[in-house]
Amino acid sequence: MTVYGIHASHEQIHPAELLAAVVHAERAGFDAAMSSDHFSPWSARQGQSGFAWSWLGAALQATDLPLGVVNAPGQRYHPAIIAQAIGTLGAMYPGRFWAALGTGEASNEHITGQTWPRKEIRTARLRECVDVIRALLAGEEVSHDGLVTVDRARLWTRPEQPPALVGAAVSVPTARWCAEWADGLITVNAPVPHLRQMIDAYREAGGRGKLHLQVHLSWTPDQAEAERLAYEQWRSNVFAPPVCWDLEMTEHFDVVSEDVPAEKVAEVVNISADLGRHTAWLQEYAELGFDEIYLHHVGQRLEPFIDAFGAEVLPKLRTATAG
C-alpha cells in the first residue's frame, strides 16, 4: 500500500512550527514525513531556513513516523559528517530514517567559498561521497583522496541496519545513473510521461528499493487563494536546471522570478480548491508505482491542509488502493 507523508519545508516555516505540524500530521493520519535541508530559502518571501539535522532528531522523538531527508554531501557537508549523522539517527531510531543524496544547489553550497563545480564534477563527487558514507556505515576505517578527502575516519556509533541511501533525480539520465548505487529513487512531481520514463530508466538499469515522490501542491477552500499562495510562495521555484542549480543568492531568485506568469507556477505546483482533484492527481502518481508520496503544501499555514487532506483525501486514496 502506498505511504502518504508530509514534506517539511524548512525554507518556508520556522522549525518549531514544522515540528508541531508533523505531530499534527501523524494524528491526522499521515504515514510518514520527509525534510528539506537548505542553508537559505528560494525567496525572501519564504523567509526561513532552519538546520534540518537538529530538527530531524526532534521530529523522530516527537512522533512515531518514519522520516527522510534530502541532502547534498561534498561541499557544505563533509561525507564523514553526514555518515555520522545518518548513523546516529539510524542507531537511535532503527528502521525509521532514510537519506536521499543529490548533487545540490549553489544557493546552499556557495557559503563555503569554494568553487561551484560543473555538473559532471558534482556528479562524480557525489559518487565518491556515497562510497565513503557506505563504507563508514559498514564499520570500515576510511581514507580517500579524490574530489573529497577523508583521513582515517571511522564511525564508533552505528546502526545494526544502515539506513537506506536514496538517489535524488529530476532527469531520466540521472535516474538511470542512480541505479548504480542507490537503495531507492526520489523525484518531484512532473508530467506523468516524464515520471514514467524516470521510473522505467531506473528499474531497467537495475535500480532497487522504493520509489519516492515529492508533490508540490496548493490547496485552500478558495481557488483564487490557492492560486495566490502558490504564486506568492513558489514562483521562485519554477526554473529548470541549470538555473535552479547555479543561482547563488536568495535575491537572485527573487529578481529572476519577478515576472513569472501564473501559468508557469501551475506547471510545477498542483493548484486546486477541489480536494477531489488533488485525490485524482495523487492516485495517478500512485498508479505509476510510487511507493511513498510526500505532500508539500506550498503555503506557510499547514494545519488547514493537514486537517482537510487527513479527513478527505487520504482515506479515499487508501480505499482506492485497497480496492
Salt bridges, closest charged atoms under 4 A:
GLU11 OE2 - HIS38 NE2 3.53
ASP31 OD1 - ARG318 NH2 2.89
ASP37 OD1 - ARG76 NH1 3.68
GLU109 OE2 - ARG76 NE 3.44
GLU120 OE2 - ARG118 NE 2.71
GLU128 OE1 - HIS144 NE2 2.83
ASP131 OD1 - ARG127 NH1 2.50
ASP151 OD2 - ARG152 NH2 2.90
ASP183 OD2 - ARG134 NH2 3.07
ASP183 OD1 - ARG208 NH2 2.85
GLU225 OE1 - ARG228 NE 2.92
ASP254 OD1 - ARG45 NH1 3.34
GLU267 OE1 - LYS264 NZ 3.42
GLU292 OE2 - LYS210 NZ 3.25
GLU292 OE1 - HIS212 NE2 3.57
ASP307 OD1 - HIS24 NE2 2.65
